[in-house]
Amino acid sequence: MCGDSSKAKAVARQLALDAGFASCYDTGGNDRFALLEQFAFSGSTWQCSRARGGNSL
């Protein structure tokens, strides 16, 4: 998670833990949105590729 609001990050952390995630990492402030978004996109692309039988991005 990232963002400048500590209250919002506390809520997001608790929601993630309540949803069953083992941990939730704080990656910084609003300046990290683009980086975290690209990281999440690459992970989901890789998972979709694997679901279709591929091995690579």
C-alpha positions in Angstrom: 0.0 0.0 0.0 1.1 3.6 -0.5 -0.3 7.0 0.2 0.2 10.1 2.3 -2.7 9.5 4.7 -1.7 7.4 7.7 -5.3 6.9 8.7 -6.2 5.5 5.3 -3.2 3.2 5.4 -4.2 1.9 8.8 -7.7 1.1 7.4 -6.3 -0.5 4.3 -3.8 -2.6 6.4 -6.7 -3.9 8.6 -8.9 -4.7 5.6 -6.1 -6.7 4.0 -5.4 -8.6 7.2 -9.2 -9.2 7.8 -9.4 -10.5 4.2 -6.8 -13.1 5.0 -3.6 -11.6 3.7 -0.6 -12.7 5.9 1.0 -9.2 5.7 0.6 -5.8 4.3 3.6 -3.6 3.4 3.8 0.2 3.4 5.7 1.3 0.4 5.7 5.0 1.1 3.7 8.1 0.1 1.7 9.2 -3.0 4.9 9.4 -5.0 4.9 5.6 -5.1 1.5 5.1 -6.7 2.8 4.6 -10.3 5.5 2.1 -9.1 3.1 0.0 -7.0 0.5 0.0 -9.8 3.1 -1.3 -12.4 4.2 -3.9 -9.9 0.6 -5.1 -9.4 0.0 -5.1 -13.1 3.0 -7.2 -13.9 2.1 -9.7 -11.2 -1.5 -10.1 -12.5 -0.3 -10.4 -16.1 2.1 -13.1 -15.1 -0.6 -15.0 -13.2 -3.0 -14.8 -16.2 -0.2 -16.0 -18.5 0.4 -19.0 -16.2 -3.3 -19.8 -16.0 -3.3 -20.1 -19.8 -0.3 -22.4 -19.7 2.5 -20.0 -20.3 5.7 -19.8 -18.2 6.9 -16.2 -18.8 5.7 -12.6 -18.8 
